[in-house]
C-alpha cells in the first residue's frame, strides 16, 4: 500500500501522469492506493478558493472507481499522536498525511521536498 499526497491525487485525477517521476508512476501502477482523510480536507480548501474545480468527493470517487483508491480508516486519535512526533514541519496537513502513512508503515507519493527529506518512505 502507498499513500498519495494531495497534489498527487489532483494530478492523478487530471490524468497528468507525466508530472510523476518514473518511480512514482511505477508505485502507483503496482501498489494499492490510499489517502489520509486530511487529503480530502485539503482538497476541500483548494476547491473553496478556486484552485481546483471538481469537488473532492468527485475526485476521490473517480479515483476509487478507476484506481481502487481507499481512504484510510485508522483511528484519528492514533494518527494525531503520531503527527505530534513529526516536528520537522508546522504544516498540519503535512504532519497528518505523513503520520498516517508512517503509522501504516507505508510509502507516500509526493514531490514535496520537505517531506522527501524527512520521511524515509517518501517516493518520488
N, C-alpha and C positions, 0 to 999 in steps of 0.2 A: 504494500500500500504506500502511496505517496500523496502528500497534501499539495494543494495548489495555493499560491499566494493570490491576492486579489487581482493584480494585473494579469496573472497567468489565466485566471478564469475569464476575464474580459477578452483577452487575446484569443483564447480557445473558442469562446462563443462566437467571435467575429471571424473565425477562420484564418487568423493571422499567424499561422504556424511557422512562417519564415522568421518571425521575431524570436522564436525559441532557438536555443543552441541545439546542436545535434544531440548532445547528451540529454537535454531536457525533453526533446521530441521523442527519443527512444524510450525514456522513462514513462512518458505519457502513454505511449503505444503499448507498453508491456505491463504496466502496473495497474492495480485498482486505484482509482482516483477518489480523493476525499478533500473536503474543505472543513475548516473551522466555521462554526456559526458566525464568528466575528467577520469572516469574509462577506457574508450576506449583509451584515450591518454596514460594513464599509462600502459595499456596492450601493446600498440604500442611500447613503450620504452622497455618493458620486452622482446618483440618479437625481436626487433633490437639487443639486447645484447645476445640473445640466451637463455634466461631463460624460455621462453615458445615457443613452436613450431608452433601451429596454428596461423593464423593471428587473430587480434582482431575482424575483420569483420566476420570471420568464427565462432568464439566463440559466438559472440553476435547473429548471425543469428540462430545458433543451439539452443541457449537458448530462443530466441524469438519463434521458432517453437515448442520446447518441453516444455517450462515453461511459455510462454506468456510474457517473459521479455520485458519491454518497456524502451526506452531511454528517459529520462526526457527532456521536451521541455521548461522548464522555461527560460525566457529571461536572457541571460548571464549577462547583467549589474545588474539585480536584485540579481543574485547568487553572483556576485563579491562583491556587497555591503554587503551582509550577511556574506561572507567569511572574510571581513575586521573586523568583530566583533569577529572572532574566534582567539583570541590572545594566546591560550594555546599551539600552535604549530607554527613552522616556515615552516612546510612542506606544500607547496601549494596544493598538491594533497589531503591531509587530510582536509585542510581548506575548499576546494571547495566541496569535497564529503560530508562532514558533513553539510556545509551550504545548499547544495541542498536538503538533506533530511530534515533539520530543517525548511527550508523555506516552504516545503510542509507539515510540521507537522507530518512527517513520521519517522518510525524506520529505523535503519541501522544495517544490519547484519555484524558484524565484530568481529575478535578476537584481534584486536589491543588494547592493554592495555591503551594507552593514550586516544584513542577515547572513550573507555569504561568508563574511569574516568571522561571525560569531556563532553560527550553528554548523557544526561539522557534518551534518547530514543534508545541508542545503545543496540543491542540484542546479547547476547552470551550465 
